[in-house]
């Protein structure tokens, strides 16, 4: 049994991130699905869609749910899944986070959440250009 991934994001961000990481890795070692949340959505209808996605994805190890912006509609929908499913939710999804997650397909749901946060933080780097003398 492996943890599955569900991305709940504004627009097509989640699908684009999954496609990007799949292109880099060649395949996704974890079962993953993205739900696009339009600006004018019905949150209750989107919750039902997310709940059905969890039902299809869950192999018994739980689901890591990734959202883009904490406190936004996608994040609020994800947080409502806590009452229905065995989920761990992490906000601030980015490509380094997804790449890191995919490198640990056998991690537990709880550990995968920590790996996600670590991957996101470590993937953000400031680069500076040296001044010419």
N, C-alpha and C positions, 0 to 999 in steps of 0.2 A: 504494500500500500504506500502510495506517495501522496504528498500534499499536492493539491491543485491550485492554480492561480486564477483569480478573477480580477480583471481591471475594470473599474467603473470610473469613467472620465468624461470631461466635457468634450463634445464633438467626437472626432475620430482619433484623438490623441492615443488612447489605449491600443487601438488596432494598429496604428502606425508604429508605436513602440514595439509591439509584438512582431510585426513584420520586419522591422529593423534588426531586432535581436535574432530573429530566425535567419535573416540574411547573413549576419555575422557568424553565427554558430553552425548554420547548415540545417539545423532542426532544433526543436524545443524539447528538452528532456522531461519537462513537466507539462501535464495537460493544462492548457490555458485558453481563456476566452476573454473577449473585451466587450463591454457594453458601452455604447455611445449615448450620452445623456444630452439631448438638445436643450437649448435655453428655455423653450416653452413647454417642457415636459410635464406630465402628470406624475408627481413623485410616487403616488401609490401604485400606479401602473408600472413604473420603473422598478419599484420594490418587488413586485410580482415577477417581473422579467429576471431580476437578479436572483430571486429565490429559486426560480425554475433552473437558472443556469447553475446555481450551487447544487441543486438536486442531481443534475446531469454530470457535473464535474466530480463530486465527492466520491472518493474510493474508500472512505472510512478514516482517513488521516486528517481530514479537515481541509479548509480552504484559506489560503492567504489572499486577502482582498486588498488591492492597491488602488488608491485614488490619487487624483492630482492635487487638489487644494483642500486642506483641512477646513471644515466649516461650510463648504460649498454644498450645493445640491447633491453631486455624486458622493461626497463624503457622508452627508446625512443619510442617504439611501443605504450606503454601506454599513453605517452604524446601526441602522434598524435591523440588519441581518443578525446581529448578536442574539436577539431574542428567538431566532428561528433556526440557526445553523451553528456548527462548530467552526468559527472563523477567527482569524487574527487580522486586524486591519492596520495598514500602514499608509499614511498620506505622504505626498511629495514624490510620487513615482517619477523616475527618470531612467534613461538607458543604462547608466552604470549600475543602478539598483537591479534592473532586470537581468543584466549579464551576470552579476554576482549570484543572484538567486538560481539561475540556470546551471551554475557550476556546483550546486549543492542539492541535487535532486532527491537525495535520500534523507535530508535533514527533516527533523520534526517540525510541525507547524510553529511551535514557539521559537525554536532556533532559527527557522527560516525568516521569521519577522526580524530578529536581531541581525541576521545576515543582510537582509534588505536595507535596514537603516545604515549599517556599516558600509555597504556598497554605495549607497547614495552619498554619504558624507565623504568617503574616500575618493569618489569620482568627481568631486568638485574641487578644482584646482585653479589657483590664480597664476597665470604666467605673466612674467614681465620681460620687457625687452631691455637689454643693456644699452645704456646711452653710449654713443660713440664719443671718444675723447678728442 
